[in-house]
Amino acid sequence: MNSPSPSAQNHPRAGRFDSIERCVLGKWADAAIELGLGGLQSPEACVDAGLRLLRATNCDEFFGNLRPSREAELRARARFLVENVITTWPGLAPHPLRTEVPMRASLAGGAVILRGRPDLVAGDTAGKMLVLDHKSGSPRGTHRAEHMYYALLTTLHYGHAPVRAATNYLSLRQAAYDDVTIDLLLQVAHHVIAVAHALDRHDSRSARHPRRRRSAA
């Protein structure tokens, strides 16, 4: 697994936002990032355009009730995230972009169903594709498995494998990626099927031997 790009230390942190604010921030940043990678000139212009898109959907009431100082904090964080992705992945700009595309596929003759929404798929679905999974926190051991799962899901969904799958660490200006190969996809597929079978066996045992409730003393 490869890890390019230096880290950045001073940045607006998302930890101080509540769950609703983080949800809105995620939608705001996704819209602005897509506009930025699509060629809109400045991060500030991307953030403004992303905000207009949100207000035109179902977030207008949220922003109407938001204190100006709080909106400024959210704006600063959204701009930071846009700048991060644009500078970390400058080569994405000319390519078609799809954010949070709902995907569904099957393995083992339909016995195993896969679902997911990759944060960003860039490129031609019949040519070269990159799959990105954004993370706002620090790297974890499970993140590689997650972006490789998205690589498998994207392959089955479009019938064509991405050339690279990556986890993009927004707060660190770092990315970790794998060049996707048939061998890697087969490893992921075998692992997913094995986990699904293990869960199925566990469910079967639980159905045959339900836990007895303890009576109160």
For each residue, the residues with C-beta under 8 A, 3 or more apart:
1: 144 176 177 178
2: 176 177 178 179
3: 174 175 176 177
4: 174 175 177
5: 88 173 174 175
6: 173 174
7: 172 173 174
8: 11 84 172 173
9:
10:
11: 8 80 171
12: 73 76 77 80
13: 16 77 171
14: 17 22 25 77 136 171
15:
16: 13 73
17: 14 21 22 25 73 74 77
18: 21 22
19: 22 23
20: 23 24 62
21: 17 18 24 25 70 74
22: 14 17 18 19 25 26
23: 19 20 26 27
24: 20 21 27 28 54 59 62 74
25: 14 17 21 22 28 29 74 77 78
26: 22 23 29 30
27: 23 24 30 31 54 59
28: 24 25 31 32 47 50 51 54 74 78
29: 25 26 32 33 50 77 78 81 82 170
30: 26 27 33 34 50 99 100 119
31: 27 28 34 35 49 50 53 54 99
32: 28 29 35 36 43 46 47 49 50 78 79 81 82
33: 29 30 36 37 46 81 82 85 86 99 120
34: 30 31 37 38 97 99 120
35: 31 32 38 40 45 46 49 50
36: 32 33 40 43 46 82 85 86
37: 33 34 85 86 89 92 93 95 97 122
38: 34 35 93 97
39: 93 94
40: 35 36 45 46 49
41: 45
42: 45 46
43: 32 36 46 47 79 82 83 86
44: 47 48 79
45: 35 40 41 42 48 49
46: 32 33 35 36 40 42 43 49 50 82
47: 28 32 43 44 50 51 75 78 79 82
48: 44 45 51 52
49: 31 32 35 40 45 46 52 53
50: 28 29 30 31 32 35 46 47 53 54 78
51: 28 47 48 54 55 63 75
52: 48 49 55 56
53: 31 49 50 56 57
54: 24 27 28 31 50 51 57 59 60 63
55: 51 52 59 60 63
56: 52 53 60
57: 53 54 60
58: 61
59: 24 27 54 55 62 63
60: 54 55 56 57 63 64
61: 58 64 65
62: 20 24 59 65 66
63: 51 54 55 59 60 66 71
64: 60 61
65: 61 62
66: 62 63 70 71 74
67: 70 71
68: 71 72
69: 72 73
70: 21 66 67 73 74
71: 63 66 67 68 74 75
72: 68 69 75 76
73: 12 16 17 69 70 76 77
74: 17 21 24 25 28 66 70 71 77 78
75: 47 51 71 72 78 79
76: 12 72 73 79 80
77: 12 13 14 17 25 29 73 74 80 81
78: 25 28 29 32 47 50 74 75 81 82
79: 32 43 44 47 75 76 82 83
80: 11 12 76 77 83 84 170
81: 29 32 33 77 78 84 85 170
82: 29 32 33 36 43 46 47 78 79 85 86
83: 43 79 80 86 87
84: 8 80 81 87 88 168 170 171 173
85: 33 36 37 81 82 88 89 134 168 170
86: 33 36 37 43 82 83 89 90 93
87: 83 84 90 173
88: 5 84 85 168 173 174 175
89: 37 85 86 92 122 130 132 168 175
90: 86 87 93
91:
92: 37 89 95 97 122 130
93: 37 38 39 86 90
94: 39
95: 37 92 122 123 124
96: 122 123 124
97: 34 37 38 92 120 121 122
98: 101 120 121 122
99: 30 31 33 34 119 120 121
100: 30 117 118 119
101: 98 117 118 121
102: 115 117
103: 114 115 116 117 118 153 154 157
104: 113 114 115 157
105: 113 114 153 156 157
106: 109 110 111 112 113 114 156
107: 111 112 114 156 189 192 193 196
108: 111 112 193 196
109: 106
110: 106 113
111: 106 107 108 196
112: 106 107 108 192 193 196
113: 104 105 106 110
114: 103 104 105 106 107 149 152 153 156 192
115: 102 103 104 153
116: 103 149 150 153
117: 100 101 102 103
118: 100 101 103 121 131 132 133 150 153 154
119: 30 99 100 132 133 134 168
120: 33 34 97 98 99 130 131 132 134
121: 97 98 99 101 118 125 129 130 131 132 154 162
122: 37 89 92 95 96 97 98 129 130 132
123: 95 96 127 128 129 130 162 163
124: 95 96 127 128 129
125: 121 129 158 160
126: 158 160
127: 123 124 160
128: 123 124 162 163
129: 121 122 123 124 125 154 158 160 161 162 163
130: 89 92 120 121 122 123 162 163 164 165 166
131: 118 120 121 147 150 151 154 162 164 165 166
132: 89 118 119 120 121 122 147 166 167 168
133: 118 119 143 146 147 150 165 166 167 168
134: 85 119 120 167 168 170
135: 139 143 167 168 169 170
136: 14 170 171
137: 140 169 171
138: 169 171 172
139: 135 143 167 169 172 174 176
140: 137 143
141: 144
142: 145 146
143: 133 135 139 140 146 147 167 176
144: 1 141 147 148 167 176 178
145: 142 148 149 188 191
146: 133 142 143 149 150 167
147: 131 132 133 143 144 150 151 165 166 167 176 177 178
148: 144 145 151 152 165 178 180 184 188
149: 114 116 145 146 152 153 188 192
150: 116 118 131 133 146 147 153 154 165
151: 131 147 148 154 155 161 162 165 178 180 184 185 188
152: 114 148 149 155 156 185 188 189 192
153: 103 105 114 115 116 118 149 150 156 157
154: 103 118 121 129 131 150 151 157 158 161 162 165
155: 151 152 158 159 160 161 162 180 185
156: 105 106 107 114 152 153 159
157: 103 104 105 153 154
158: 125 126 129 154 155
159: 155 156
160: 125 126 127 129 155
161: 129 151 154 155 180 182 185
162: 121 123 128 129 130 131 151 154 155 165 180
163: 123 128 129 130 179 180
164: 130 131 177 178 179 180
165: 130 131 133 147 148 150 151 154 162 177 178 180
166: 130 131 132 133 147 175 176 177 178
167: 132 133 134 135 139 143 144 146 147 175 176 177
168: 84 85 88 89 119 132 133 134 135 175
169: 135 137 138 139 172 173 174 175 176
170: 29 80 81 84 85 134 135 136
171: 11 13 14 84 136 137 138
172: 7 8 138 139 169
173: 5 6 7 8 84 87 88 169
174: 3 4 5 6 7 88 139 169
175: 3 4 5 88 89 166 167 168 169
176: 1 2 3 139 143 144 147 166 167 169
177: 1 2 3 4 147 164 165 166 167
178: 1 2 144 147 148 151 164 165 166 184
179: 2 163 164
180: 148 151 155 161 162 163 164 165 184 185
181: 184 185
182: 161 185 186
183: 186 187
184: 148 151 178 180 181 187 188
185: 151 152 155 161 180 181 182 188 189
186: 182 183 189 190
187: 183 184 190 191
188: 145 148 149 151 152 184 185 191 192
189: 107 152 185 186 192 193
190: 186 187 193 194
191: 145 187 188 194 195
192: 107 112 114 149 152 188 189 195 196
193: 107 108 112 189 190 196 197
194: 190 191 197 198
195: 191 192 198 199
196: 107 108 111 112 192 193 199 200
197: 193 194 200 201
198: 194 195 201 202
199: 195 196 202 203
200: 196 197 203 204
201: 197 198 204 205
202: 198 199 205 206
203: 199 200 206 207
204: 200 201 207 208
205: 201 202 208 209
206: 202 203 209 210
207: 203 204 210
208: 204 205
209: 205 206
210: 206 207
211:
212:
213:
214:
215:
216:
217:
